[in-house]
Amino acid sequence: MAHLRSIDFLIGVFGYSRVYYSNESHVVDAIMSALGDYGAVKCGESGMPGAFTKYYFRIGNRQVKLQVEDYGDIILWGPKRLVHDLSSRISDKLSRPTK
């Protein structure tokens, strides 16, 4: 876990941040919905079958990366302020009761 904190510190120096979420389908739906609300445009996709998939989005002139690990976490990467705003919206969507 110490290496994860050092990575967070290092990307923070350059103005970037990342947020971890649990790997559940409703979490991915909430993230995709929040990205759509924010006006994100999907720019690409890459990954390794059976391990993870990375989705690349553009919001204005900023790039945000969503990494969905098959048996692990979901990680949202990008500029600090943008990731903070998106994580607030995602938290709001996840806290709403589903019908």
C-alpha positions in Angstrom: 0.0 0.0 0.0 3.0 2.3 0.5 3.7 2.3 -3.2 0.1 3.4 -3.9 0.5 6.4 -1.6 3.8 7.4 -3.3 2.1 7.2 -6.7 -0.7 9.4 -5.4 1.8 11.9 -4.1 3.8 11.9 -7.3 0.8 12.5 -9.6 -0.5 15.1 -7.2 2.7 17.1 -7.7 1.8 17.4 -11.4 -1.8 18.4 -10.7 -3.5 15.0 -11.1 -5.5 12.8 -8.9 -7.2 9.4 -8.8 -10.2 7.9 -7.0 -10.9 4.3 -6.2 -14.3 2.6 -6.3 -15.4 -1.0 -5.7 -15.9 -3.1 -8.8 -19.7 -3.4 -9.0 -21.9 -2.9 -12.1 -24.0 -0.1 -10.5 -20.8 1.8 -9.7 -19.7 1.7 -13.4 -23.2 2.8 -14.5 -23.1 5.7 -12.0 -19.6 6.8 -13.3 -20.7 6.6 -16.9 -23.8 8.6 -16.1 -21.8 11.3 -14.3 -19.3 11.5 -17.1 -22.3 11.9 -19.6 -23.8 14.6 -17.4 -20.5 16.4 -17.3 -20.3 16.4 -21.2 -17.5 13.8 -21.5 -16.8 12.4 -25.0 -15.3 8.9 -25.2 -12.0 9.1 -27.1 -10.8 5.6 -26.9 -10.5 2.3 -25.2 -7.6 -0.1 -24.5 -6.7 -2.9 -22.1 -5.9 -6.5 -21.7 -8.6 -9.2 -21.9 -9.3 -10.8 -18.6 -7.4 -8.2 -16.6 -8.6 -4.6 -17.2 -10.1 -2.1 -19.6 -9.2 1.6 -19.8 -11.7 4.1 -21.2 -10.4 7.5 -22.2 -12.7 10.5 -22.1 -12.3 14.2 -23.0 -14.0 16.9 -21.1 -13.3 20.2 -22.7 -9.5 20.1 -23.3 -8.9 17.8 -20.3 -8.5 14.0 -20.5 -9.9 11.6 -17.9 -9.1 7.9 -17.7 -11.4 5.3 -16.2 -9.7 1.9 -15.5 -12.0 -1.0 -14.8 -10.2 -4.0 -13.4 -12.0 -7.3 -14.0 -11.4 -8.6 -10.4 -10.3 -5.5 -8.7 -11.0 -1.8 -8.3 -12.4 0.9 -10.6 -10.0 3.9 -10.8 -10.8 7.3 -12.1 -7.7 9.3 -13.1 -7.4 12.9 -14.3 -6.8 16.6 -13.3 -7.4 17.1 -9.5 -10.3 19.6 -9.7 -12.1 17.6 -12.5 -11.7 14.3 -10.6 -12.9 15.9 -7.4 -16.0 17.3 -9.2 -16.7 14.0 -10.9 -16.3 12.0 -7.7 -18.8 14.3 -5.9 -21.4 13.7 -8.7 -20.7 10.0 -8.6 -21.2 9.9 -4.8 -24.5 11.7 -5.2 -25.6 9.2 -7.8 -24.6 6.3 -5.7 -26.3 7.7 -2.6 -29.6 8.0 -4.3 -32.0 5.1 -3.7 -32.6 3.0 -6.9 -36.1 2.1 -8.0 
